[in-house]
Amino acid sequence: MELAGAVRDADALVDRLRLPDAFREPARRAARLFPLLAPESYLARMTPGDVSDPLLRQVLPVDAEAEVVPGFTIDALDEAEAHVAPGLLQKYASRALLITTGACAVHCRYCFRRHYPYADEPRQLRDWEPALAALAADASLREVLLSGGDPLTLTDARLSALVDRLEEIPHLMRLRIHTRLPIVLPSRVTDAFVERLTSSRLTPVVVVHANHPAELVNDCAEALRRLVRSGITTLNQAVLLRGVNDRVDALAGLSERLINLGVIPYYLHQLDRVQGTAHFEVPEERGRELIAALRRRLPGYAVPQFVREVPRAAHKVPLT
């Protein structure tokens, strides 16, 4: 599998992208706090030697991750309070979320679950029985979200076995998969995966995560087209990130490429205030200015909702 060849070492990343030696030691230090992981497919879209490359910034460990900043905490969304059963979170009415795995194909340096206790969550299908029982017992639920980590790091067999069990719960109508793999490891969007989703009794929705138009090229673009042309509703969530997409040209380019591929720009998230990510934060007012500029430039359907997740709120909180 391509993931086996991903870069996991700070020196290898510096060498692969021809970065100045001054980046080595900070990257080594920060990678001890939160491991480095970047697949070759994603690295190939970066410009060697460009230390400001917006894709590089998303995966390069830096010393700022060690800074303790007031207001930035380990569990910024109070997800520990949302547990219904092992591996099962419920934050909003009518839907619940399964933490299917702690594995990802890329370690985004702004990850809101970089401190999540994945070791405490289910690993084998039999371990999911309490969560499945809780889903079955709550007839108000209509939709289940598969998250992680990234659910597409599971094999087709393991993912299908879990979906089989969810299909047995009669009041569930929709299956939503939140994944970054179509962006960073597009080969995971196989014919077999698409066939499993489109043959399900549950209506599938795939939510991908791209932050910059430079991500949406070549094999990534083809993977997204494959999802869309199969009839699967495909949405994109982005995070507003300093030095990555905090300019109107970047966000407009992202929305236009998504729309041209048939993917709906869904949310632009204000950064979750997780310890180690403060250097990515963009002021909310700047976010509002960017959304206003997008509305002037793009058709309404191409403008994402600018939102913040607030613990225990009934829904994502609009910021415009």
SERO-4910 file (N, C-alpha, C, O; in steps of 0.05 Angstrom, whole numbers):
BEGIN
 pado doro    nc1    nc2    nc3   cac1   cac2   cac3    cc1    cc2    cc3    oc1    oc2    oc3
  Met    A     17    -24      0      0      0      0     18     25      0     39     25     12
  Glu    A      8     46    -14     24     70    -16     31     83     11     52     95     14
  Leu    A     15     79     31     20     91     57     46     81     69     58     95     85
  Ala    A     53     57     62     78     46     73    103     62     64    123     62     78
  Gly    A    100     76     42    123     92     32    121    121     40    136    138     30
  Ala    A    102    128     58     99    156     67    124    165     83    137    149     96
  Val    A    129    191     83    151    202     98    142    205    127    121    217    133
  Arg    A    158    194    145    152    195    174    175    207    190    173    209    214
  Asp    A    196    215    177    220    224    190    226    253    182    224    260    158
  Ala    A    232    270    201    236    299    196    259    303    176    257    320    158
  Asp    A    281    289    179    304    293    161    296    284    132    305    297    113
  Ala    A    281    263    130    272    254    104    254    275     90    256    279     66
  Leu    A    238    288    106    221    309     95    237    333     85    233    343     63
  Val    A    256    341    102    274    363     94    289    356     69    292    373     51
  Asp    A    300    332     67    315    324     44    297    322     19    304    331     -3
  Arg    A    273    309     23    255    305      0    247    331    -13    244    332    -37
  Leu    A    243    352      3    233    377     -7    255    399     -8    249    422    -13
  Arg    A    279    390     -4    302    409     -7    298    434     10    301    457      0
  Leu    A    292    430     35    288    453     53    314    460     66    332    444     68
  Pro    A    317    485     75    342    493     89    347    476    114    328    467    127
  Asp    A    372    472    120    379    455    143    368    467    169    365    452    189
  Ala    A    363    492    170    352    505    194    325    493    202    316    496    225
  Phe    A    311    479    184    285    467    190    288    440    204    268    430    215
  Arg    A    312    428    203    314    400    212    309    397    242    291    382    250
  Glu    A    323    411    259    321    407    287    293    415    298    282    400    314
  Pro    A    282    438    290    254    444    298    234    422    290    216    415    305
  Ala    A    237    412    265    219    390    256    223    365    273    203    352    279
  Arg    A    247    358    280    252    335    297    238    339    324    225    320    334
  Arg    A    242    362    336    230    367    363    200    366    362    187    352    378
  Ala    A    188    379    342    158    380    341    147    352    334    125    345    343
  Ala    A    161    336    318    152    310    311    152    291    335    138    270    334
  Arg    A    167    297    356    166    281    380    140    286    395    130    269    410
  Leu    A    128    310    392    103    316    405     79    305    390     60    295    402
  Phe    A     81    305    363     59    295    346     73    285    321     85    301    306
  Pro    A     72    259    316     88    247    295     83    259    267     61    267    260
  Leu    A    104    259    251    103    268    224     93    245    206    101    222    210
  Leu    A     75    251    188     65    231    168     55    246    143     37    262    145
  Ala    A     67    241    120     59    253     95     64    234     72     86    226     67
  Pro    A     42    226     58     46    207     36     58    220     11     56    244      7
  Glu    A     70    203     -5     85    213    -29     66    227    -48     74    247    -60
  Ser    A     42    218    -51     23    231    -69     19    260    -62     16    277    -79
  Tyr    A     18    265    -36     14    293    -27     40    309    -29     39    332    -38
  Leu    A     62    297    -22     88    311    -25     94    319    -53    106    340    -58
  Ala    A     85    303    -72     90    308   -101     77    333   -111     84    344   -132
  Arg    A     57    343    -96     44    368   -104     57    393    -92     48    415    -98
  Met    A     78    389    -77     92    412    -64    115    421    -82    126    405    -98
  Thr    A    123    446    -79    146    456    -94    171    454    -78    174    467    -57
  Pro    A    190    437    -86    215    434    -71    229    461    -67    231    477    -86
  Gly    A    239    465    -43    254    490    -37    236    513    -29    246    534    -20
  Asp    A    210    510    -31    191    532    -24    182    528      4    164    512     10
  Val    A    194    543     23    187    540     51    160    551     58    149    546     80
  Ser    A    148    566     40    121    577     45     99    562     30     76    571     29
  Asp    A    106    540     18     87    524      3     63    518     21     67    508     43
  Pro    A     38    523     12     15    520     30      9    491     37     -4    486     58
  Leu    A     18    472     21     14    444     28     36    435     48     30    421     67
  Leu    A     60    445     44     82    438     63     74    448     91     79    434    110
  Arg    A     64    472     93     58    484    119     38    466    134     38    466    159
  Gln    A     21    451    120      2    434    134     14    410    146      2    397    164
  Val    A     38    402    138     50    377    148     77    380    161     87    361    173
  Leu    A     89    404    159    116    408    170    115    414    199    103    433    208
  Pro    A    128    397    216    129    402    245    146    427    251    168    430    239
  Val    A    137    444    268    152    469    275    152    473    305    135    463    320
  Asp    A    171    489    315    174    494    343    149    507    356    144    503    380
  Ala    A    134    522    340    110    536    352     90    516    364     74    524    380
  Glu    A     91    491    355     73    471    366     77    466    396     59    455    410
  Ala    A    101    472    406    107    468    434     99    491    452    100    489    477
  Glu    A     91    513    440     84    537    456     58    533    471     39    521    460
  Val    A     57    541    495     32    540    511     19    568    508     29    588    517
  Val    A     -5    568    496    -19    593    490    -46    592    505    -61    573    503
  Pro    A    -51    613    521    -77    614    535   -101    611    517   -102    622    495
  Gly    A   -120    594    525   -144    589    510   -142    565    491   -162    557    480
  Phe    A   -118    554    488   -114    530    472   -110    506    490    -92    506    506
  Thr    A   -127    486    487   -128    464    506   -126    437    491   -128    436    467
  Ile    A   -123    416    506   -121    389    495   -147    380    482   -147    368    461
  Asp    A   -169    386    495   -196    377    485   -213    402    481   -231    407    497
  Ala    A   -207    418    460   -220    443    457   -250    441    452   -265    460    457
  Leu    A   -259    418    442   -288    414    436   -302    398    457   -326    391    453
  Asp    A   -289    393    479   -301    377    501   -313    351    491   -335    343    498
  Glu    A   -298    337    473   -309    312    462   -311    290    483   -327    272    480
  Ala    A   -295    293    505   -298    273    526   -326    273    538   -336    253    548
  Glu    A   -339    297    537   -366    299    548   -387    289    529   -411    286    536
  Ala    A   -380    284    504   -399    276    483   -401    245    480   -416    235    463
  His    A   -386    230    496   -386    201    493   -412    189    502   -423    195    524
  Val    A   -423    173    485   -448    158    491   -440    129    498   -453    116    515
  Ala    A   -420    119    484   -410     91    489   -381     91    478   -373    110    464
  Pro    A   -365     71    483   -338     70    472   -338     74    442   -351     59    427
  Gly    A   -324     94    433   -322    100    404   -345    115    393   -345    120    369
  Leu    A   -365    122    408   -389    135    398   -393    162    411   -395    164    436
  Leu    A   -394    183    394   -398    210    404   -425    220    393   -432    214    370
  Gln    A   -439    235    409   -463    248    399   -463    277    408   -465    283    432
  Lys    A   -461    295    388   -460    324    394   -485    337    386   -493    358    397
  Tyr    A   -499    326    366   -523    340    354   -546    320    352   -542    296    351
  Ala    A   -570    331    351   -594    315    348   -595    301    321   -585    312    301
  Ser    A   -605    277    321   -611    261    297   -586    247    285   -589    232    266
  Arg    A   -562    252    295   -538    240    284   -518    235    306   -517    249    326
  Ala    A   -501    215    301   -480    207    319   -456    199    303   -457    194    279
  Leu    A   -433    199    317   -407    196    304   -391    173    316   -389    170    340
  Leu    A   -380    155    299   -363    133    307   -334    140    302   -326    147    280
  Ile    A   -318    138    323   -289    141    320   -278    113    311   -273     96    327
  Thr    A   -276    110    285   -271     83    274   -242     74    277   -237     50    278
  Thr    A   -224     93    279   -195     87    281   -180    111    289   -190    134    286
  Gly    A   -156    107    299   -139    130    305   -119    135    283   -104    155    284
  Ala    A   -119    118    262   -100    121    240   -109    141    220   -133    144    214
  Cys    A    -90    155    208    -94    174    186    -73    168    164    -54    153    169
  Ala    A    -77    180    141    -57    178    120    -39    202    119    -19    202    105
  Val    A    -46    222    135    -30    246    137    -34    257    165    -56    255    176
  His    A    -13    269    177    -17    282    203    -16    312    198      5    325    195
  Cys    A    -41    323    197    -43    352    193    -35    366    219    -44    358    241
  Arg    A    -18    386    218     -6    398    242    -27    413    258    -22    419    281
  Tyr    A    -50    420    246    -71    435    260    -93    416    270   -114    425    278
  Cys    A    -88    390    269   -109    370    276   -122    375    302   -109    379    323
  Phe    A   -149    375    302   -163    381    327   -165    356    345   -172    358    369
  Arg    A   -157    333    335   -156    309    351   -127    299    355   -122    276    359
  Arg    A   -108    317    354    -80    309    357    -74    298    385    -54    284    389
  His    A    -91    304    405    -87    294    432   -108    274    440   -110    266    463
  Tyr    A   -125    264    421   -147    247    427   -137    220    437   -118    209    427
  Pro    A   -150    208    458   -142    182    469   -152    159    452   -169    143    462
  Tyr    A   -141    156    428   -150    134    410   -146    107    422   -161     88    416
  Ala    A   -126    103    439   -121     77    450   -144     67    467   -147     42    472
  Asp    A   -162     85    476   -184     77    493   -209     68    476   -229     59    488
  Glu    A   -207     71    450   -231     66    433   -230     38    421   -209     25    421
  Pro    A   -253     28    411   -254      1    399   -235     -3    376   -230     15    361
  Arg    A   -226    -28    373   -208    -35    351   -220    -58    334   -218    -57    310
  Gln    A   -231    -78    347   -243   -100    333   -273    -97    330   -285    -82    346
  Leu    A   -285   -111    311   -314   -108    307   -330   -115    332   -350   -102    338
  Arg    A   -321   -135    346   -335   -143    371   -334   -121    392   -352   -119    408
  Asp    A   -314   -104    391   -312    -82    410   -332    -60    405   -337    -43    422
  Trp    A   -344    -61    381   -364    -40    374   -392    -47    384   -410    -31    381
  Glu    A   -396    -70    396   -423    -78    404   -437    -58    422   -460    -52    417
  Pro    A   -424    -47    443   -438    -27    459   -446     -2    443   -468      9    447
  Ala    A   -429      7    425   -436     31    408   -459     24    389   -477     40    386
  Leu    A   -458      0    377   -479     -8    359   -506    -11    373   -527     -4    363
  Ala    A   -504    -21    398   -528    -24    414   -540      3    421   -564      7    421
  Ala    A   -523     23    427   -532     50    433   -545     63    409   -565     76    411
  Leu    A   -534     58    385   -546     69    361   -573     56    356   -592     70    348
  Ala    A   -575     30    360   -600     16    355   -621     24    375   -645     24    369
  Ala    A   -613     32    399   -632     39    420   -644     67    417   -664     74    430
  Asp    A   -631     84    401   -640    112    398   -654    116    372   -641    121    351
  Ala    A   -680    114    372   -696    116    347   -696    144    335   -706    147    313
  Ser    A   -686    163    350   -685    191    339   -662    195    319   -662    214    305
  Leu    A   -643    176    319   -620    178    301   -628    171    272   -641    151    267
  Arg    A   -619    188    254   -624    183    225   -598    180    209   -598    169    187
  Glu    A   -576    189    221   -551    190    206   -528    182    225   -527    190    248
  Val    A   -509    166    214   -485    159    229   -461    169    213   -460    165    189
  Leu    A   -442    181    227   -418    191    215   -395    173    222   -391    166    245
  Leu    A   -379    166    203   -354    151    207   -331    171    206   -327    185    186
  Ser    A   -316    172    228   -294    191    230   -270    177    242   -269    152    242
  Gly    A   -251    192    253   -228    180    265   -210    201    277   -219    219    291
  Gly    A   -183    198    272   -171    185    250   -185    188    224   -201    207    220
  Asp    A   -180    169    207   -193    169    181   -205    142    175   -190    122    174
  Pro    A   -231    140    171   -244    114    167   -234     99    142   -235     75    140
  Leu    A   -223    114    122   -214    101     98   -186     89    101   -176     77     82
  Thr    A   -174     91    124   -150     76    129   -157     47    136   -140     29    136
  Leu    A   -182     42    142   -191     14    146   -191     -1    120   -196     12     99
  Thr    A   -187    -26    120   -189    -42     96   -218    -43     87   -237    -38    102
  Asp    A   -222    -49     61   -250    -52     51   -266    -72     67   -289    -68     73
  Ala    A   -253    -94     75   -267   -115     90   -276   -105    117   -299   -109    125
  Arg    A   -258    -91    131   -266    -81    158   -287    -59    156   -306    -58    172
  Leu    A   -284    -42    136   -303    -20    133   -330    -32    125   -351    -23    136
  Ser    A   -331    -51    107   -356    -63     98   -370    -78    121   -394    -77    123
  Ala    A   -354    -91    138   -366   -106    160   -380    -86    179   -401    -93    190
  Leu    A   -368    -63    184   -381    -43    201   -406    -32    188   -426    -29    201
  Val    A   -404    -26    162   -428    -16    148   -450    -37    148   -473    -30    151
  Asp    A   -443    -62    145   -463    -84    146   -480    -82    172   -504    -84    172
  Arg    A   -466    -77    194   -480    -76    220   -497    -51    222   -519    -52    233
  Leu    A   -487    -29    211   -503     -4    212   -528     -7    195   -549      4    202
  Glu    A   -526    -21    173   -549    -25    155   -571    -40    169   -594    -39    161
  Glu    A   -565    -56    189   -585    -71    204   -602    -54    223   -622    -64    233
  Ile    A   -594    -30    228   -608    -12    246   -629      3    230   -622     21    215
  Pro    A   -655     -4    233   -675      6    214   -679     36    213   -686     46    192
  His    A   -675     50    236   -681     79    235   -658     95    223   -662    119    218
  Leu    A   -635     83    219   -613     98    205   -619     99    176   -625     79    163
  Met    A   -616    123    165   -622    128    137   -598    136    120   -597    131     96
  Arg    A   -578    149    133   -555    159    119   -529    151    132   -527    148    156
  Leu    A   -509    147    115   -482    141    124   -463    163    114   -461    167     90
  Arg    A   -451    178    132   -433    199    125   -404    192    132   -399    184    155
  Ile    A   -386    194    113   -358    188    118   -342    213    116   -342    227     95
  His    A   -328    220    137   -310    243    138   -281    232    133   -271    216    149
  Thr    A   -269    242    112   -243    230    104   -225    250     89   -235    268     75
  Arg    A   -200    248     94   -180    264     79   -166    248     58   -150    258     42
  Leu    A   -170    221     58   -156    204     39   -160    211     10   -141    209     -6
  Pro    A   -184    218      1   -186    225    -28   -169    249    -36   -162    252    -59
  Ile    A   -161    265    -16   -144    288    -21   -114    280    -20    -99    286    -38
  Val    A   -106    265      1    -77    260      5    -68    233     -5    -44    229    -10
  Leu    A    -87    214     -8    -80    187    -18   -103    178    -37   -118    160    -30
  Pro    A   -105    191    -60   -129    187    -77   -133    158    -87   -156    151    -93
  Ser    A   -112    142    -87   -115    115    -97   -134     98    -79   -143     77    -87
  Arg    A   -140    108    -55   -159     94    -37   -187     94    -48   -204     78    -40
  Val    A   -193    113    -66   -220    114    -77   -221     94   -100   -218    101   -123
  Thr    A   -226     68    -93   -226     47   -112   -254     41   -122   -274     50   -111
  Asp    A   -256     26   -144   -282     18   -154   -297      2   -133   -321      5   -130
  Ala    A   -283    -15   -118   -295    -32    -97   -307    -14    -75   -329    -20    -65
  Phe    A   -292      6    -67   -302     24    -46   -327     39    -56   -347     40    -41
  Val    A   -326     49    -80   -349     64    -90   -373     45    -93   -396     53    -87
  Glu    A   -369     21   -102   -391      2   -105   -403     -5    -79   -428     -8    -77
  Arg    A   -387     -7    -58   -398    -14    -31   -416      9    -21   -437      3    -10
  Leu    A   -408     33    -26   -425     55    -17   -450     58    -33   -472     61    -22
  Thr    A   -448     56    -59   -471     60    -76   -491     37    -75   -514     40    -82
  Ser    A   -482     13    -65   -500     -9    -62   -513    -11    -34   -529    -29    -29
  Ser    A   -505      7    -17   -516      6     11   -545     15     12   -553     31     -5
  Arg    A   -560      4     30   -587     14     35   -586     42     47   -605     57     44
  Leu    A   -564     49     60   -560     76     71   -551     95     50   -534     89     33
  Thr    A   -563    119     49   -555    139     30   -527    150     38   -523    160     60
  Pro    A   -507    147     20   -480    155     27   -475    185     22   -484    196      2
  Val    A   -460    197     40   -449    224     37   -420    223     45   -413    212     66
  Val    A   -403    233     28   -374    234     33   -366    263     37   -371    280     20
  Val    A   -353    269     60   -343    296     66   -313    294     65   -301    281     82
  Val    A   -301    308     46   -272    308     43   -261    333     56   -276    351     64
  His    A   -235    335     57   -222    358     71   -198    368     55   -176    357     56
  Ala    A   -204    389     39   -182    403     24   -182    432     33   -203    444     38
  Asn    A   -158    443     36   -156    471     45   -145    490     24   -147    514     28
  His    A   -134    480      3   -121    497    -17   -124    486    -45   -124    461    -48
  Pro    A   -127    503    -65   -131    492    -92   -109    475   -103   -113    458   -120
  Ala    A    -84    479    -93    -62    462   -102    -65    433    -94    -51    416   -105
  Glu    A    -83    427    -76    -87    399    -68   -104    385    -89   -103    360    -92
  Leu    A   -120    400   -104   -141    387   -121   -132    384   -150   -144    396   -168
  Val    A   -111    368   -154   -100    365   -180    -95    335   -185    -94    319   -167
  Asn    A    -92    328   -211    -83    302   -220    -99    279   -207   -124    278   -211
  Asp    A    -86    261   -193   -100    237   -183   -121    245   -162   -142    231   -159
  Cys    A   -117    266   -147   -137    276   -128   -162    285   -143   -184    277   -135
  Ala    A   -159    300   -164   -182    310   -179   -197    286   -191   -222    286   -191
  Glu    A   -183    266   -200   -196    242   -212   -212    227   -191   -233    216   -196
  Ala    A   -200    224   -166   -214    210   -145   -240    224   -138   -261    211   -133
  Leu    A   -239    251   -137   -264    266   -130   -284    263   -153   -308    260   -147
  Arg    A   -276    264   -178   -294    259   -200   -307    232   -198   -331    229   -204
  Arg    A   -292    212   -190   -303    185   -188   -325    184   -168   -346    171   -172
  Leu    A   -321    197   -145   -342    197   -124   -367    212   -135   -389    202   -132
  Val    A   -363    235   -147   -385    251   -156   -401    237   -178   -425    236   -177
  Arg    A   -387    226   -197   -400    213   -220   -414    187   -212   -431    178   -227
  Ser    A   -407    176   -189   -421    152   -180   -448    160   -167   -464    142   -160
  Gly    A   -453    186   -164   -478    195   -152   -476    199   -122   -497    205   -109
  Ile    A   -452    197   -110   -449    201    -81   -447    231    -76   -431    245    -88
  Thr    A   -464    241    -58   -462    269    -50   -435    274    -37   -428    260    -18
  Thr    A   -419    292    -48   -392    297    -39   -389    326    -31   -393    344    -48
  Leu    A   -381    331     -7   -378    358      5   -349    362     13   -334    343     17
  Asn    A   -341    387     16   -315    393     26   -316    411     51   -331    430     52
  Gln    A   -300    403     70   -296    421     94   -267    430     92   -248    415     87
  Ala    A   -263    456     97   -236    468     99   -234    481    126   -253    487    140
  Val    A   -209    485    134   -203    500    159   -188    526    151   -170    525    134
  Leu    A   -196    548    162   -182    573    156   -155    573    171   -154    572    195
  Leu    A   -133    574    155   -107    570    166    -88    593    158    -85    599    134
  Arg    A    -75    604    178    -55    626    172    -32    614    155    -21    594    162
  Gly    A    -26    628    134     -4    620    117    -11    598     97      6    590     81
  Val    A    -36    589     98    -45    568     79    -67    579     60    -64    578     36
  Asn    A    -88    589     72   -111    597     55   -125    622     66   -148    627     61
  Asp    A   -110    639     80   -121    664     91   -120    687     72   -117    710     80
  Arg    A   -122    681     46   -123    701     25   -147    695      7   -153    671      3
  Val    A   -160    715     -4   -184    710    -19   -178    694    -45   -194    678    -53
  Asp    A   -154    699    -57   -148    683    -81   -146    654    -76   -155    637    -92
  Ala    A   -135    646    -53   -133    618    -46   -160    606    -41   -166    584    -51
  Leu    A   -177    619    -26   -204    608    -20   -221    608    -45   -236    589    -49
  Ala    A   -220    629    -61   -235    629    -86   -226    607   -105   -243    594   -117
  Gly    A   -200    603   -107   -190    582   -123   -198    554   -113   -205    537   -129
  Leu    A   -198    551    -87   -208    526    -75   -237    520    -83   -243    499    -92
  Ser    A   -254    540    -78   -282    537    -84   -287    531   -114   -303    514   -121
  Glu    A   -274    546   -131   -278    541   -159   -269    514   -169   -283    501   -184
  Arg    A   -246    505   -159   -237    478   -167   -257    457   -156   -263    437   -170
  Leu    A   -266    460   -131   -286    441   -120   -311    440   -138   -320    419   -145
  Ile    A   -322    463   -144   -346    465   -160   -342    452   -187   -359    438   -197
  Asn    A   -319    458   -199   -313    446   -226   -311    416   -225   -315    403   -245
  Leu    A   -305    405   -202   -304    376   -198   -330    364   -189   -333    340   -187
  Gly    A   -350    382   -184   -376    372   -174   -378    370   -144   -398    359   -134
  Val    A   -358    380   -130   -358    378   -100   -368    404    -89   -361    426    -98
  Ile    A   -385    402    -69   -398    425    -57   -380    437    -35   -374    422    -16
  Pro    A   -373    462    -36   -359    475    -14   -378    478      9   -398    493      8
  Tyr    A   -374    464     31   -393    460     52   -387    479     75   -403    497     81
  Tyr    A   -365    475     89   -358    491    112   -329    502    108   -312    489     97
  Leu    A   -326    527    118   -299    537    124   -299    540    155   -313    557    165
  His    A   -283    524    168   -282    524    197   -263    545    208   -240    547    199
  Gln    A   -271    559    228   -252    574    245   -236    553    260   -248    533    270
  Leu    A   -211    557    263   -193    537    276   -203    530    304   -210    547    320
  Asp    A   -204    504    309   -210    494    336   -185    500    353   -162    494    345
  Arg    A   -189    510    377   -166    521    393   -153    498    409   -156    496    434
  Val    A   -140    481    394   -126    458    406    -97    464    411    -84    477    395
  Gln    A    -87    455    434    -59    460    442    -40    451    420    -42    428    410
  Gly    A    -22    468    412     -3    462    391    -10    473    364      6    470    345
  Thr    A    -33    487    362    -42    496    335    -45    526    334    -55    536    313
  Ala    A    -38    541    355    -44    570    356    -32    586    333    -43    606    324
  His    A     -9    576    322      5    591    301    -11    590    275     -5    605    256
  Phe    A    -32    574    273    -49    573    249    -73    591    252    -88    595    232
  Glu    A    -78    602    275   -104    616    279   -105    642    263    -85    657    262
  Val    A   -127    647    251   -134    672    236   -156    686    251   -175    672    259
  Pro    A   -154    712    256   -176    725    270   -203    722    256   -205    722    232
  Glu    A   -224    719    272   -251    715    261   -258    738    242   -271    733    222
  Glu    A   -251    762    249   -258    785    232   -246    782    205   -258    789    185
  Arg    A   -221    772    203   -209    767    177   -224    746    162   -228    748    138
  Gly    A   -234    726    176   -251    706    162   -276    718    151   -284    711    129
  Arg    A   -288    735    166   -313    749    156   -306    765    131   -322    765    111
  Glu    A   -284    779    131   -276    795    108   -272    777     83   -280    784     61
  Leu    A   -260    754     88   -255    735     66   -281    724     54   -284    722     30
  Ile    A   -300    718     71   -326    708     62   -340    729     46   -352    724     26
  Ala    A   -339    754     56   -352    776     42   -340    780     14   -354    784     -6
  Ala    A   -313    777     12   -300    779    -13   -308    756    -32   -311    760    -56
  Leu    A   -311    732    -21   -319    709    -37   -347    713    -48   -353    707    -71
  Arg    A   -365    725    -32   -392    730    -41   -393    750    -64   -410    748    -82
  Arg    A   -374    768    -64   -373    787    -86   -362    774   -112   -368    783   -134
  Arg    A   -345    754   -108   -331    742   -131   -345    717   -142   -343    713   -167
  Leu    A   -358    702   -126   -368    675   -134   -399    674   -132   -411    689   -118
  Pro    A   -411    655   -147   -439    649   -143   -444    639   -115   -426    627   -102
  Gly    A   -468    642   -104   -474    635    -77   -468    606    -70   -460    600    -48
  Tyr    A   -473    588    -89   -469    560    -83   -440    552    -80   -434    531    -70
  Ala    A   -422    570    -88   -393    565    -86   -381    577    -60   -357    574    -56
  Val    A   -397    589    -43   -387    602    -19   -393    584      5   -416    580     11
  Pro    A   -372    574     19   -377    557     42   -389    573     65   -386    598     66
  Gln    A   -401    559     84   -410    571    109   -385    574    127   -371    555    131
  Phe    A   -382    597    138   -360    603    157   -371    597    185   -389    611    194
  Val    A   -360    577    198   -371    568    223   -349    562    244   -326    559    237
  Arg    A   -358    561    269   -341    551    291   -357    529    305   -381    531    309
  Glu    A   -343    509    314   -355    488    331   -353    497    360   -331    502    369
  Val    A   -375    499    374   -376    507    401   -386    484    418   -408    473    412
  Pro    A   -371    475    438   -380    452    455   -408    456    465   -415    477    476
  Arg    A   -424    435    463   -452    433    473   -471    452    458   -494    454    467
  Ala    A   -463    465    437   -482    480    421   -499    460    405   -490    438    400
  Ala    A   -522    468    396   -541    450    382   -532    446    353   -543    428    340
  His    A   -514    462    343   -505    460    315   -479    476    312   -471    491    330
  Lys    A   -466    474    289   -444    491    283   -453    520    284   -475    526    275
  Val    A   -437    538    295   -445    566    300   -436    583    276   -412    585    272
  Pro    A   -454    594    260   -447    611    238   -432    636    248   -439    648    269
  Leu    A   -411    645    233   -396    668    241   -401    692    222   -388    713    225
  Thr    A   -418    688    203   -426    710    185   -457    711    183   -468    728    169
***
